[in-house]
Amino acid sequence: MTHRSSDGVPVDDPAEIGRRVLRLRGERGLTQRQLAEPAYTAAYVSTLESGKVRPSEAALRHLADRLGVSYEELATGRPAHLAAELRLRLTDARRALATGAPEDAAELFRTAHEEAVTHSLADEQADALLGLGDCLLESGELTDARDRFAAAERLLADQPLPRRVPAVRGRATAHLLSGELRYACYLLESTLDELDAAGLHDPEALLLLYTASIAPYMDMGAHARAAHAAELALALAPRVDDPALVAGMHRGVARTLIAEGRIAEADASLAKAQELYRQLHIRTELAHCHWMRGYVHAQDGDLGHAENELRTARDILASKRAALFTEQVEVELADVLRRRGKTDEAEALLRPLLTAGDDEQGRAGPLGAGRGAVHAGGAHRLLGLIAEERGDTERAEEHYCAALSLLERSSAVGDLADLCRLLGDLLRRTGRVEAAMDAYRTGLGHRAAPGTTTLGPAPATPPM
């Protein structure tokens, strides 16, 4: 177990401290008696230098003063102010991630992590790993992102649960983007229940978890649960000082408002988030707001505004080389283009997303199982519709079946039900009535009681 002083500074084992005291005393030409007096004896210093006794905090502070070093440097061997300097560098890395390309920020996080490891700064190691995880999420390297978040969680194992929540949220997001919706919900809900059971009702931790849970709930068709999470997030927002967290909450809440048909309120919520992100210069999140506003306009039938918003989102994400998010928004842009009659342009956007990536474009691979599965299913669905509109029923069926395979693994029940209807209609028109009936029955099964077949009891509501 790590020993810490009254101000939280970790203290090395007695043998390390003893060797450090002996070295520093020799460098300064002090005898054991000169170092010890007036508070301690030469014999005590001798015992301490041999590593046979764990010095008290008071003794270490006395010795540090006599040796002319900081208490932290004597207790840990770290240069004075190193932790504060690393914190500044981590802040710079966060700013680089917010405004630039993820690989540029990743290099800053990586060097900070290496230095934190060298000097055994666990908190700074964890924060650097969280930053690396976020960079990898943006670039679409989901397995590596998940590994970084898991490593950060292990480093913080002895810290209070609210401190570990960003790592849990990161892992859940990586699973969500991989198409593992149920597991993402499990991670978030079990952490919410653990916080409640321990009475740790930290507003920032709760806001982060409830906001993160909205997307998988919506994709699984658990709209009531998503709406409840949004209500709780809105109630928590006034108690949170971090404007980026509040902006993220507004963006998440907009999804539930869209599902309820409250389009004007959703657009207003996104406008609030957009303004906060603009003030903070957080470009990825700003792009997500344009993305969501495009979705709002598309749902409302305003396809011209939808196309403009989605193109803006795509341009911002592409300029940041946020590969996976760029590809996902391109699927939704292609849907709007097809509905506007720009079929060739839509198809030109979709086909490269489902084939091997070009390294020069910064892509980590094609959309598919394990990487953007829900949007990969959406791309196949759109290509199926385009093929069907051209009279190529065989190609349309291939795309619908590919989409069905992807979406069944991800539990995106709303998308599954719609796809089963499209496939059933196609099969019926081509004379395969029994197969069409099977597709319709499958779709009805996914439509029944959204969310209840894949999710357990909802997490306990915290006291507000």
Disulfide bonds with the S-S distance in Angstrom:
none
